[in-house]
Amino acid sequence: MLDLNFVNGLIPVIVQDARTRDVLMMAYANGEAVRLTRMTGFAHYYSRSRKKLWKKGEESGHFQKVVRILADCDEDCLMYEVEQTGAACHTGYTSCFYRTLDGAVIGKKVFDPREVYGKNGN
């Protein structure tokens, strides 16, 4: 296995749809999240705000089955190629990258976050 370069215990993870090649999201993982991802075949991350591990889809049911994990040339960033169930974004959009810098929505919303996460949608 490569000697990954974690910064403050974390490594950024870019998530790409294995079929469409669309970038779905970006998150962080620690060593345990990477280990769980490799062991289970489902994406695990580390939440900086909640300060805990999380499995993508554990609340929403929108899981990411990991097809392949790639490391960049500096070994300080990973890319998970995934088969996405439902949406990747907690806001209900297929991808977290659903709007332009000017605020124009260009993505497709596939679920109402209030129905999945409660009244806040978070």
N, C-alpha and C positions, 0 to 999 in steps of 0.2 A: 504494500500500500504506500501511496505517496506520503511525504511528510508535509501535511497541510499547514499553512501559516494562519493560525487564528490570531486575531487582534482583540485584546481584552477578552479572550476566551470565545470569540465568535467569528464566524466566517459568513460573508454574504452568499446567498443562494438565489440565482436567477432561475425561474421556472418557465419552461417552454413546453407547449403542447407537442407531443411527439408526432402527431399526424399532420397538423396544420402548420407547425413551426411558429405559431403566434407566441409572443412573450405574454405569459399570464400574470406573473407577479414577481416580486422580489421580497425575500425575507432573510432572516439570519438563523444560523444553526450553531449549536455548540457541539463539542465532541460526542456527547451522549445522543443528541438529535441525529447526527450523521450515523452513528452506530445503530440506532433504532430504525432509521430509514433503510439501511443496508440489510438489517436482520429481518424486518417485516415486509419490505417491498412497498411500504406506504410512506409518504412524506411526513417527516417530523421536523419541527422548527423550535427555536427558542424565542419566546416573547420577551422583548426588552421592557415593555410597559408592565406586563404582569409578572415578569421575572420567573418564568416557568416554561417547561417543555410543553409543546402542544402538537397533537396529531391533526393535520389538515383534514377537516370534515368531521371531527369528533362531535361538534355541535350541529352543524348544518347538514351533514350527510353528503357533502360535496368533497369526496375523497380524491386524493391524487395517487394513482398507482404509478410507481417509479419504474420506468423502462430502462433508463440508463443514467448514470451520474458521471459528469465530466468535470475535470478541474482545469482551470486556466493555466497559462504558461508559468505564472509566478506562484502557483499553488495557493493563492490567497482568495479565490472565488470559485464557487461551484455552480454547475448548471444541472438541474434535475430535468430530464426529459420525461414527461408524464402523460398518462391517460387520465384526463380530468373528468370527473363525474360532476355534472351540473356546472356551477360557476366557480371561478377561482377567487373572485373578489367578495369580501364581506358586505359590500354595498349592493350586491345582486347582479353585478355585471360579469360577463364571461371572463374579462381580463381586468386587472387593476388599472391598466392603461387605457381607459375608456374615454378620455377627453383630451383636447388639445390644450396648449399653454394658454390660449385665449378663453378657455372654458367651454368650448363647443363639445357636446357629447357626441362621440362617434361610435361608441360601443353598444352592445346589445345587452339589455337588462333581462335576466332570465328568472329572477325570483325577487320577492318582496322581503327585505331583511327584517321588517317588523314582524312578519309571520314566523320567521326562523329564530330570531334572537330576542324578540320582545319589543316593547314600545320604543326603545331608542334605536333599534336596528343595529346595535353594536354588541 
